[in-house]
Amino acid sequence: MVDATDNEACYMVRCDAKNGLIFEIGDATVGDMGLRSARFEIGKYKETIRLDGHGPDRRTTVLSKHPKLLAALTSGIDFATMYAVEADVEYSTGFELTGARDQISRLAKGCPTKP
């Protein structure tokens, strides 16, 4: 099993001009791992989501397609766990969500929504 704490991974919500808010995993190894789907566990929220590949070091998902994930990220829960699904290696990680509600809310105000 690979633990992302050994790598310099980045998990973030950002604004995309075409798609609105997206969740992005940035890690130099995601392409090598063959990461195609991830299971997120945030409080009571548990869902497996197919990820889009954007080069060897990024995987994303459009949050307008996954409103429950967006709700979980902004629920006030302080920690999230993510597991690789459909990957060439076993992979899991956790990441902080402290302050995510306010930060994502501010970002969403200036981000176009997908038509």
MMTF fields as JSON, N, C-alpha, C and O atoms, coordinates in Angstrom:
{
  "mmtfVersion": "1.0.0",
  "mmtfProducer": "UNKNOWN",
  "numBonds": 459,
  "numAtoms": 460,
  "numGroups": 115,
  "numChains": 1,
  "numModels": 1,
  "chainsPerModel": [1],
  "groupsPerChain": [115],
  "chainIdList": ["A"],
  "bondAtomList": [4, 2, 8, 6, 12, 10, 16, 14, 20, 18, 24, 22, 28, 26, 32, 30, 36, 34, 40, 38, 44, 42, 48, 46, 52, 50, 56, 54, 60, 58, 64, 62, 68, 66, 72, 70, 76, 74, 80, 78, 84, 82, 88, 86, 92, 90, 96, 94, 100, 98, 104, 102, 108, 106, 112, 110, 116, 114, 120, 118, 124, 122, 128, 126, 132, 130, 136, 134, 140, 138, 144, 142, 148, 146, 152, 150, 156, 154, 160, 158, 164, 162, 168, 166, 172, 170, 176, 174, 180, 178, 184, 182, 188, 186, 192, 190, 196, 194, 200, 198, 204, 202, 208, 206, 212, 210, 216, 214, 220, 218, 224, 222, 228, 226, 232, 230, 236, 234, 240, 238, 244, 242, 248, 246, 252, 250, 256, 254, 260, 258, 264, 262, 268, 266, 272, 270, 276, 274, 280, 278, 284, 282, 288, 286, 292, 290, 296, 294, 300, 298, 304, 302, 308, 306, 312, 310, 316, 314, 320, 318, 324, 322, 328, 326, 332, 330, 336, 334, 340, 338, 344, 342, 348, 346, 352, 350, 356, 354, 360, 358, 364, 362, 368, 366, 372, 370, 376, 374, 380, 378, 384, 382, 388, 386, 392, 390, 396, 394, 400, 398, 404, 402, 408, 406, 412, 410, 416, 414, 420, 418, 424, 422, 428, 426, 432, 430, 436, 434, 440, 438, 444, 442, 448, 446, 452, 450, 456, 454],
  "bondOrderList": [1, 1, 1, 1, 1, 1, 1, 1, 1, 1, 1, 1, 1, 1, 1, 1, 1, 1, 1, 1, 1, 1, 1, 1, 1, 1, 1, 1, 1, 1, 1, 1, 1, 1, 1, 1, 1, 1, 1, 1, 1, 1, 1, 1, 1, 1, 1, 1, 1, 1, 1, 1, 1, 1, 1, 1, 1, 1, 1, 1, 1, 1, 1, 1, 1, 1, 1, 1, 1, 1, 1, 1, 1, 1, 1, 1, 1, 1, 1, 1, 1, 1, 1, 1, 1, 1, 1, 1, 1, 1, 1, 1, 1, 1, 1, 1, 1, 1, 1, 1, 1, 1, 1, 1, 1, 1, 1, 1, 1, 1, 1, 1, 1, 1],
  "groupList": [{"groupName": "MET", "atomNameList": ["N", "CA", "C", "O"], "elementList": ["N", "C", "C", "O"], "formalChargeList": [0, 0, 0, 0], "bondAtomList": [1, 0, 2, 1, 3, 2], "bondOrderList": [1, 1, 2], "singleLetterCode": "M", "chemCompType": "L-PEPTIDE LINKING"}, {"groupName": "VAL", "atomNameList": ["N", "CA", "C", "O"], "elementList": ["N", "C", "C", "O"], "formalChargeList": [0, 0, 0, 0], "bondAtomList": [1, 0, 2, 1, 3, 2], "bondOrderList": [1, 1, 2], "singleLetterCode": "V", "chemCompType": "L-PEPTIDE LINKING"}, {"groupName": "ASP", "atomNameList": ["N", "CA", "C", "O"], "elementList": ["N", "C", "C", "O"], "formalChargeList": [0, 0, 0, 0], "bondAtomList": [1, 0, 2, 1, 3, 2], "bondOrderList": [1, 1, 2], "singleLetterCode": "D", "chemCompType": "L-PEPTIDE LINKING"}, {"groupName": "ALA", "atomNameList": ["N", "CA", "C", "O"], "elementList": ["N", "C", "C", "O"], "formalChargeList": [0, 0, 0, 0], "bondAtomList": [1, 0, 2, 1, 3, 2], "bondOrderList": [1, 1, 2], "singleLetterCode": "A", "chemCompType": "L-PEPTIDE LINKING"}, {"groupName": "THR", "atomNameList": ["N", "CA", "C", "O"], "elementList": ["N", "C", "C", "O"], "formalChargeList": [0, 0, 0, 0], "bondAtomList": [1, 0, 2, 1, 3, 2], "bondOrderList": [1, 1, 2], "singleLetterCode": "T", "chemCompType": "L-PEPTIDE LINKING"}, {"groupName": "ASN", "atomNameList": ["N", "CA", "C", "O"], "elementList": ["N", "C", "C", "O"], "formalChargeList": [0, 0, 0, 0], "bondAtomList": [1, 0, 2, 1, 3, 2], "bondOrderList": [1, 1, 2], "singleLetterCode": "N", "chemCompType": "L-PEPTIDE LINKING"}, {"groupName": "GLU", "atomNameList": ["N", "CA", "C", "O"], "elementList": ["N", "C", "C", "O"], "formalChargeList": [0, 0, 0, 0], "bondAtomList": [1, 0, 2, 1, 3, 2], "bondOrderList": [1, 1, 2], "singleLetterCode": "E", "chemCompType": "L-PEPTIDE LINKING"}, {"groupName": "CYS", "atomNameList": ["N", "CA", "C", "O"], "elementList": ["N", "C", "C", "O"], "formalChargeList": [0, 0, 0, 0], "bondAtomList": [1, 0, 2, 1, 3, 2], "bondOrderList": [1, 1, 2], "singleLetterCode": "C", "chemCompType": "L-PEPTIDE LINKING"}, {"groupName": "TYR", "atomNameList": ["N", "CA", "C", "O"], "elementList": ["N", "C", "C", "O"], "formalChargeList": [0, 0, 0, 0], "bondAtomList": [1, 0, 2, 1, 3, 2], "bondOrderList": [1, 1, 2], "singleLetterCode": "Y", "chemCompType": "L-PEPTIDE LINKING"}, {"groupName": "ARG", "atomNameList": ["N", "CA", "C", "O"], "elementList": ["N", "C", "C", "O"], "formalChargeList": [0, 0, 0, 0], "bondAtomList": [1, 0, 2, 1, 3, 2], "bondOrderList": [1, 1, 2], "singleLetterCode": "R", "chemCompType": "L-PEPTIDE LINKING"}, {"groupName": "LYS", "atomNameList": ["N", "CA", "C", "O"], "elementList": ["N", "C", "C", "O"], "formalChargeList": [0, 0, 0, 0], "bondAtomList": [1, 0, 2, 1, 3, 2], "bondOrderList": [1, 1, 2], "singleLetterCode": "K", "chemCompType": "L-PEPTIDE LINKING"}, {"groupName": "GLY", "atomNameList": ["N", "CA", "C", "O"], "elementList": ["N", "C", "C", "O"], "formalChargeList": [0, 0, 0, 0], "bondAtomList": [1, 0, 2, 1, 3, 2], "bondOrderList": [1, 1, 2], "singleLetterCode": "G", "chemCompType": "PEPTIDE LINKING"}, {"groupName": "LEU", "atomNameList": ["N", "CA", "C", "O"], "elementList": ["N", "C", "C", "O"], "formalChargeList": [0, 0, 0, 0], "bondAtomList": [1, 0, 2, 1, 3, 2], "bondOrderList": [1, 1, 2], "singleLetterCode": "L", "chemCompType": "L-PEPTIDE LINKING"}, {"groupName": "ILE", "atomNameList": ["N", "CA", "C", "O"], "elementList": ["N", "C", "C", "O"], "formalChargeList": [0, 0, 0, 0], "bondAtomList": [1, 0, 2, 1, 3, 2], "bondOrderList": [1, 1, 2], "singleLetterCode": "I", "chemCompType": "L-PEPTIDE LINKING"}, {"groupName": "PHE", "atomNameList": ["N", "CA", "C", "O"], "elementList": ["N", "C", "C", "O"], "formalChargeList": [0, 0, 0, 0], "bondAtomList": [1, 0, 2, 1, 3, 2], "bondOrderList": [1, 1, 2], "singleLetterCode": "F", "chemCompType": "L-PEPTIDE LINKING"}, {"groupName": "SER", "atomNameList": ["N", "CA", "C", "O"], "elementList": ["N", "C", "C", "O"], "formalChargeList": [0, 0, 0, 0], "bondAtomList": [1, 0, 2, 1, 3, 2], "bondOrderList": [1, 1, 2], "singleLetterCode": "S", "chemCompType": "L-PEPTIDE LINKING"}, {"groupName": "HIS", "atomNameList": ["N", "CA", "C", "O"], "elementList": ["N", "C", "C", "O"], "formalChargeList": [0, 0, 0, 0], "bondAtomList": [1, 0, 2, 1, 3, 2], "bondOrderList": [1, 1, 2], "singleLetterCode": "H", "chemCompType": "L-PEPTIDE LINKING"}, {"groupName": "PRO", "atomNameList": ["N", "CA", "C", "O"], "elementList": ["N", "C", "C", "O"], "formalChargeList": [0, 0, 0, 0], "bondAtomList": [1, 0, 2, 1, 3, 2], "bondOrderList": [1, 1, 2], "singleLetterCode": "P", "chemCompType": "L-PEPTIDE LINKING"}, {"groupName": "GLN", "atomNameList": ["N", "CA", "C", "O"], "elementList": ["N", "C", "C", "O"], "formalChargeList": [0, 0, 0, 0], "bondAtomList": [1, 0, 2, 1, 3, 2], "bondOrderList": [1, 1, 2], "singleLetterCode": "Q", "chemCompType": "L-PEPTIDE LINKING"}],
  "groupTypeList": [0, 1, 2, 3, 4, 2, 5, 6, 3, 7, 8, 0, 1, 9, 7, 2, 3, 10, 5, 11, 12, 13, 14, 6, 13, 11, 2, 3, 4, 1, 11, 2, 0, 11, 12, 9, 15, 3, 9, 14, 6, 13, 11, 10, 8, 10, 6, 4, 13, 9, 12, 2, 11, 16, 11, 17, 2, 9, 9, 4, 4, 1, 12, 15, 10, 16, 17, 10, 12, 12, 3, 3, 12, 4, 15, 11, 13, 2, 14, 3, 4, 0, 8, 3, 1, 6, 3, 2, 1, 6, 8, 15, 4, 11, 14, 6, 12, 4, 11, 3, 9, 2, 18, 13, 15, 9, 12, 3, 10, 11, 7, 17, 4, 10, 17],
  "groupIdList": [1, 2, 3, 4, 5, 6, 7, 8, 9, 10, 11, 12, 13, 14, 15, 16, 17, 18, 19, 20, 21, 22, 23, 24, 25, 26, 27, 28, 29, 30, 31, 32, 33, 34, 35, 36, 37, 38, 39, 40, 41, 42, 43, 44, 45, 46, 47, 48, 49, 50, 51, 52, 53, 54, 55, 56, 57, 58, 59, 60, 61, 62, 63, 64, 65, 66, 67, 68, 69, 70, 71, 72, 73, 74, 75, 76, 77, 78, 79, 80, 81, 82, 83, 84, 85, 86, 87, 88, 89, 90, 91, 92, 93, 94, 95, 96, 97, 98, 99, 100, 101, 102, 103, 104, 105, 106, 107, 108, 109, 110, 111, 112, 113, 114, 115],
  "secStructList": [7, 3, 3, 4, 4, 4, 6, 6, 7, 3, 3, 3, 3, 3, 3, 3, 6, 6, 6, 3, 3, 3, 3, 3, 3, 3, 7, 6, 6, 2, 2, 2, 2, 6, 7, 7, 3, 3, 3, 3, 3, 3, 6, 6, 3, 3, 3, 3, 3, 3, 7, 3, 3, 7, 1, 6, 6, 3, 3, 3, 3, 3, 4, 4, 4, 7, 2, 2, 2, 2, 2, 2, 2, 6, 1, 1, 7, 1, 3, 3, 3, 3, 3, 3, 3, 1, 7, 1, 1, 7, 3, 3, 3, 3, 3, 3, 7, 6, 6, 2, 2, 2, 2, 2, 2, 2, 2, 2, 2, 6, 1, 7, 7, 7, 7],
  "xCoordList": [0.845, 0.0, 0.894, 1.903, 0.528, 1.26, 0.511, -0.706, 1.217, 0.627, 1.114, 2.319, 0.192, 0.552, 1.357, 1.924, 1.428, 2.234, 3.706, 4.506, 4.078, 5.45, 5.739, 6.904, 4.725, 4.861, 4.416, 3.789, 4.739, 4.265, 3.002, 3.017, 1.911, 0.625, -0.136, 0.042, -0.983, -1.795, -3.247, -3.541, -4.138, -5.573, -6.231, -6.131, -6.913, -7.467, -8.731, -8.996, -9.497, -10.625, -10.166, -9.636, -10.371, -9.988, -11.089, -11.985, -11.002, -11.979, -11.454, -10.333, -12.268, -11.939, -12.925, -14.135, -12.424, -13.292, -14.361, -15.462, -14.062, -15.007, -15.988, -17.168, -15.498, -16.295, -16.737, -17.458, -16.332, -16.67, -15.717, -14.54, -16.222, -15.374, -14.986, -15.823, -13.71, -13.246, -12.383, -11.739, -12.378, -11.491, -10.315, -10.497, -9.119, -7.922, -6.971, -6.734, -6.436, -5.371, -4.114, -4.053, -3.134, -1.865, -0.787, -0.51, -0.184, 0.824, 1.641, 1.071, 2.929, 3.793, 3.596, 4.011, 2.966, 2.875, 1.498, 1.348, 0.481, -0.865, -0.942, -1.687, -0.194, -0.183, 0.483, -0.012, 1.604, 2.314, 1.476, 1.57, 0.66, -0.189, -1.409, -2.072, -1.714, -2.892, -4.183, -5.202, -4.161, -5.345, -6.457, -6.287, -7.6, -8.738, -9.996, -10.842, -10.114, -11.26, -10.777, -9.758, -11.523, -11.17, -12.424, -13.494, -12.285, -13.37, -13.071, -12.01, -14.023, -13.902, -14.762, -15.897, -14.222, -14.969, -14.77, -13.677, -15.878, -15.864, -17.096, -18.214, -16.888, -18.037, -18.911, -18.415, -20.215, -21.145, -21.093, -21.623, -20.461, -20.368, -19.332, -18.185, -19.758, -18.861, -19.275, -20.385, -18.381, -18.725, -17.46, -16.402, -17.589, -16.51, -16.796, -17.9, -15.8, -15.955, -14.893, -13.716, -15.323, -14.412, -13.677, -14.293, -12.369, -11.551, -11.124, -10.889, -11.031, -10.528, -9.021, -8.498, -8.319, -6.87, -6.456, -6.961, -5.547, -5.019, -3.5, -2.909, -2.888, -1.441, -1.029, -1.874, 0.264, 0.754, 0.703, 0.903, 0.435, 0.514, -0.759, -0.729, -1.889, -3.13, -4.333, -4.416, -5.261, -6.564, -7.594, -7.364, -8.73, -9.741, -11.138, -11.365, -12.069, -13.487, -14.231, -13.901, -15.228, -16.029, -17.054, -17.857, -17.027, -17.895, -19.365, -20.218, -19.695, -21.113, -21.726, -22.944, -20.894, -21.376, -21.47, -22.072, -20.873, -20.848, -21.201, -20.35, -22.456, -22.839, -22.7, -22.491, -22.811, -22.644, -21.194, -20.932, -20.256, -18.844, -18.605, -17.946, -19.127, -18.984, -19.598, -19.004, -20.775, -21.427, -20.569, -20.459, -19.969, -19.118, -17.856, -17.442, -17.25, -16.042, -16.319, -15.426, -17.554, -17.915, -18.79, -19.413, -18.844, -19.732, -19.203, -19.949, -17.943, -17.36, -16.56, -15.904, -16.601, -15.764, -14.309, -13.994, -13.424, -12.039, -11.085, -9.945, -11.537, -10.597, -11.303, -12.451, -10.627, -11.149, -10.186, -8.979, -10.724, -9.913, -10.237, -11.397, -9.21, -9.398, -8.64, -7.505, -9.296, -8.704, -8.695, -9.662, -7.614, -7.549, -8.425, -8.437, -9.15, -9.969, -9.582, -9.31, -9.553, -9.134, -7.759, -7.579, -6.806, -5.436, -4.498, -4.865, -3.301, -2.32, -1.689, -1.1, -1.805, -1.28, -2.345, -3.243, -2.236, -3.124, -2.621, -1.422, -3.542, -3.162, -4.256, -5.441, -3.857, -4.824, -4.134, -2.915, -4.93, -4.387, -5.498, -6.681, -5.116, -6.049, -5.591, -4.403, -6.528, -6.139, -7.058, -8.228, -6.489, -7.181, -8.251, -8.06, -9.376, -10.435, -10.727, -11.711, -9.883, -10.083, -10.145, -9.215, -11.22, -11.401, -11.878, -12.048, -12.097, -12.49, -13.833, -14.015, -14.765, -16.091, -15.979, -16.55, -15.251, -15.12, -14.304, -14.662, -13.227, -12.363, -13.08, -12.984, -13.791, -14.505, -15.667, -15.95, -16.337, -17.442, -16.95, -17.589, -15.813, -15.242, -14.849, -15.087, -14.255, -13.849, -15.062, -15.03, -16.128, -17.331, -17.996, -18.57, -17.92, -18.548, -17.96, -18.669, -16.686, -16.043, -15.839, -15.149, -16.441, -16.22, -17.495, -18.58, -17.361, -18.551, -19.085, -18.318, -20.379, -20.962, -21.087, -21.251, -21.009, -21.1, -22.524, -23.491, -22.657, -24.011, -24.763, -25.907],
  "yCoordList": [-1.174, 0.0, 1.24, 1.282, 2.229, 3.491, 4.517, 4.652, 5.229, 6.292, 7.618, 7.841, 8.487, 9.743, 10.662, 11.639, 10.387, 11.246, 11.114, 11.978, 10.043, 9.879, 10.729, 10.953, 11.197, 11.978, 13.41, 13.701, 14.286, 15.66, 15.773, 16.296, 15.281, 15.296, 16.556, 17.112, 16.99, 18.177, 17.825, 17.278, 18.138, 17.911, 19.265, 19.898, 19.728, 21.072, 21.21, 20.424, 22.227, 22.648, 23.919, 24.83, 23.973, 25.174, 25.525, 24.726, 26.729, 27.217, 26.993, 27.384, 26.366, 26.145, 26.968, 26.87, 27.775, 28.668, 27.905, 28.419, 26.72, 25.944, 25.124, 25.025, 24.537, 23.583, 24.036, 23.302, 25.212, 25.652, 25.036, 24.824, 24.752, 24.185, 22.753, 21.945, 22.457, 21.086, 20.694, 21.538, 19.401, 18.846, 18.257, 17.507, 18.587, 18.13, 17.411, 17.845, 16.311, 15.599, 15.843, 15.473, 16.451, 16.692, 15.886, 16.101, 14.969, 14.084, 13.522, 13.041, 13.572, 13.116, 11.641, 11.188, 10.879, 9.427, 8.937, 7.741, 9.802, 9.298, 8.617, 7.65, 9.096, 8.441, 7.085, 6.115, 7.013, 5.737, 4.718, 3.518, 5.193, 4.289, 3.835, 2.874, 4.51, 4.151, 4.526, 3.862, 5.58, 5.997, 6.453, 7.398, 5.763, 6.091, 6.448, 7.205, 5.911, 6.203, 6.292, 5.704, 7.035, 7.176, 7.086, 7.544, 6.495, 6.446, 7.492, 7.484, 8.389, 9.446, 9.102, 8.65, 9.315, 9.144, 10.406, 10.699, 11.152, 12.411, 12.395, 12.604, 12.149, 12.003, 10.852, 9.744, 11.1, 10.061, 9.848, 8.861, 10.767, 10.676, 9.622, 9.663, 8.684, 7.66, 7.388, 6.92, 7.681, 7.49, 7.25, 7.811, 6.41, 6.18, 7.005, 6.965, 7.746, 8.673, 8.393, 8.212, 8.363, 8.226, 9.559, 10.625, 9.485, 10.677, 10.855, 9.882, 12.098, 12.41, 12.555, 13.152, 12.013, 12.13, 13.363, 13.618, 14.117, 15.312, 15.276, 15.996, 14.453, 14.306, 13.303, 12.751, 13.069, 12.04, 12.43, 11.584, 13.714, 14.158, 14.784, 15.37, 14.678, 15.275, 14.397, 13.774, 14.363, 13.728, 14.705, 15.33, 14.843, 15.81, 15.216, 14.186, 15.903, 15.631, 16.958, 17.799, 17.138, 18.363, 18.262, 17.329, 19.216, 19.135, 19.346, 18.903, 20.006, 20.141, 18.781, 18.614, 17.822, 16.461, 15.626, 14.552, 16.126, 15.399, 16.334, 16.638, 16.791, 17.753, 17.205, 17.976, 15.893, 15.329, 15.427, 15.628, 15.287, 15.471, 16.923, 17.186, 17.862, 19.282, 19.561, 20.273, 19.013, 19.212, 18.634, 19.242, 17.479, 16.867, 17.695, 17.881, 18.189, 19.01, 20.296, 20.833, 20.791, 22.052, 21.83, 22.77, 20.608, 20.267, 20.697, 20.693, 21.063, 21.408, 20.268, 20.454, 19.09, 17.972, 18.382, 19.006, 18.036, 18.497, 17.592, 17.979, 16.379, 15.436, 14.551, 14.157, 14.243, 13.359, 12.211, 12.352, 11.08, 9.923, 9.563, 9.593, 9.224, 8.857, 7.556, 7.38, 6.647, 5.365, 5.236, 5.606, 4.718, 4.457, 3.256, 2.256, 3.375, 2.297, 2.209, 3.232, 1.025, 0.858, 1.473, 2.272, 1.107, 1.591, 0.384, -0.723, 0.621, -0.454, -0.79, -1.86, 0.107, -0.119, 0.26, 1.05, -0.312, 0.095, 1.439, 1.633, 2.347, 3.713, 4.295, 4.195, 4.897, 5.61, 6.81, 6.83, 7.802, 9.001, 9.72, 9.452, 10.604, 11.489, 12.915, 13.169, 13.848, 15.247, 16.126, 15.814, 17.242, 18.207, 18.964, 19.321, 19.206, 20.04, 21.236, 21.944, 21.461, 22.573, 23.876, 24.201, 24.608, 25.88, 25.748, 26.755, 24.524, 24.312, 24.965, 25.496, 24.932, 25.504, 26.966, 27.362, 27.757, 29.181, 29.409, 30.248, 28.68, 28.857, 28.48, 29.203, 27.361, 26.925, 27.867, 28.159, 28.341, 29.286, 30.569, 31.064, 31.111, 32.315, 32.051, 32.884, 30.906, 30.546, 30.408, 30.856, 29.792, 29.565, 30.878, 30.96, 31.89, 33.18, 33.82, 34.505, 33.603, 34.202, 33.236, 33.55, 32.064, 31.03, 30.834, 30.666, 30.858, 30.629, 29.21, 28.266, 29.08, 27.744, 27.151, 27.864, 25.858, 25.176, 25.318, 25.077, 25.707, 25.874, 24.567, 24.545],
  "zCoordList": [0.0, 0.0, 0.0, 0.704, -0.774, -0.841, -0.011, -0.139, 0.825, 1.622, 1.048, 0.931, 0.695, 0.035, 0.931, 0.442, 2.222, 3.076, 2.718, 3.078, 2.012, 1.558, 0.324, -0.003, -0.354, -1.578, -1.323, -0.305, -2.237, -2.149, -2.973, -4.087, -2.42, -3.111, -2.732, -1.648, -3.646, -3.425, -3.744, -4.807, -2.833, -3.011, -2.875, -1.825, -3.934, -3.865, -4.695, -5.605, -4.356, -5.176, -5.868, -5.231, -7.173, -7.919, -8.905, -9.179, -9.426, -10.388, -11.797, -12.123, -12.622, -14.019, -14.845, -14.639, -15.773, -16.548, -17.332, -17.525, -17.772, -18.579, -17.734, -18.071, -16.635, -15.866, -14.483, -13.807, -14.042, -12.692, -11.675, -11.97, -10.484, -9.427, -9.768, -10.169, -9.604, -9.783, -8.596, -7.974, -8.29, -7.278, -8.025, -8.985, -7.596, -8.29, -7.349, -6.221, -7.834, -7.147, -7.967, -9.14, -7.369, -8.035, -7.342, -6.162, -8.058, -7.486, -8.641, -9.621, -8.548, -9.636, -9.964, -11.031, -9.062, -9.272, -9.714, -9.967, -9.819, -10.123, -11.48, -11.64, -12.448, -13.753, -13.683, -14.255, -12.986, -12.829, -12.075, -12.332, -11.147, -10.353, -11.136, -10.745, -12.234, -13.008, -12.306, -12.497, -11.496, -10.74, -11.684, -12.454, -11.611, -12.468, -11.672, -12.149, -10.478, -9.612, -8.175, -7.81, -7.361, -5.952, -5.104, -5.506, -3.931, -2.954, -1.894, -1.269, -1.707, -0.711, 0.49, 0.341, 1.677, 2.918, 3.742, 4.226, 3.886, 4.623, 5.518, 5.048, 6.805, 7.701, 7.236, 7.029, 7.068, 6.614, 5.099, 4.59, 4.388, 2.925, 2.532, 2.976, 1.695, 1.172, -0.268, -0.521, -1.211, -2.617, -3.434, -3.149, -4.448, -5.398, -6.645, -7.189, -7.087, -8.2, -9.259, -8.946, -10.498, -11.637, -11.821, -11.799, -12.0, -12.15, -13.604, -14.32, -14.021, -15.358, -15.282, -14.341, -16.265, -16.314, -17.088, -18.181, -16.527, -17.196, -17.086, -16.281, -17.882, -17.83, -16.774, -16.069, -16.664, -15.745, -14.274, -13.403, -13.986, -12.595, -12.047, -10.965, -12.766, -12.278, -12.586, -13.645, -11.641, -11.824, -11.274, -10.238, -11.961, -11.541, -11.631, -12.267, -10.971, -11.151, -11.047, -10.211, -11.894, -11.909, -10.78, -10.749, -9.86, -8.682, -9.0, -8.23, -10.108, -10.461, -10.804, -10.738, -11.164, -11.441, -10.17, -10.168, -9.09, -7.818, -6.665, -5.83, -6.615, -5.576, -4.16, -3.223, -3.989, -2.645, -2.181, -0.995, -3.109, -2.749, -2.354, -1.348, -3.123, -2.779, -1.415, -0.605, -1.151, 0.151, 1.277, 2.342, 1.056, 2.077, 2.317, 3.462, 1.25, 1.387, 2.161, 2.815, 2.087, 2.757, 3.987, 4.48, 4.482, 5.604, 6.963, 7.943, 7.04, 8.336, 8.942, 9.967, 8.328, 8.773, 8.544, 7.53, 9.477, 9.41, 8.641, 8.384, 8.266, 7.668, 6.65, 6.854, 5.568, 4.526, 4.311, 4.508, 3.909, 3.547, 2.11, 1.699, 1.351, -0.042, -0.302, 0.14, -1.032, -1.399, -2.914, -3.581, -3.45, -4.886, -5.22, -4.503, -6.315, -6.849, -8.32, -8.948, -8.865, -10.258, -10.489, -11.409, -9.668, -9.816, -9.859, -9.464, -10.339, -10.437, -9.089, -8.936, -8.111, -6.769, -5.745, -6.036, -4.539, -3.453, -2.924, -2.723, -2.707, -2.341, -1.46, -1.779, -0.359, 0.472, 1.086, 1.257, 1.411, 2.036, 2.785, 2.576, 3.629, 4.304, 4.098, 3.9, 4.144, 4.01, 4.829, 5.05, 5.276, 6.129, 5.362, 4.199, 6.017, 5.459, 6.357, 6.148, 7.348, 8.266, 7.472, 6.734, 7.619, 6.926, 5.491, 4.805, 5.024, 3.622, 3.305, 2.21, 4.24, 3.989, 3.558, 2.542, 4.322, 4.001, 2.734, 1.906, 2.581, 1.412, 0.114, -0.877, 0.113, -1.086, -1.378, -2.54, -0.342, -0.522, -1.197, -2.126, -0.734, -1.356, -2.802, -3.677, -3.051, -4.411, -5.323, -6.469, -4.824, -5.619, -6.043, -7.129, -5.198, -5.523, -6.776, -7.513, -7.019, -8.177, -9.332, -10.302, -9.224, -10.232, -11.061, -10.504, -12.375, -13.207, -13.008, -12.821, -13.052, -12.959, -14.349, -15.339, -14.399, -15.691, -16.237, -15.514, -17.508, -18.077, -18.176, -18.631]
}
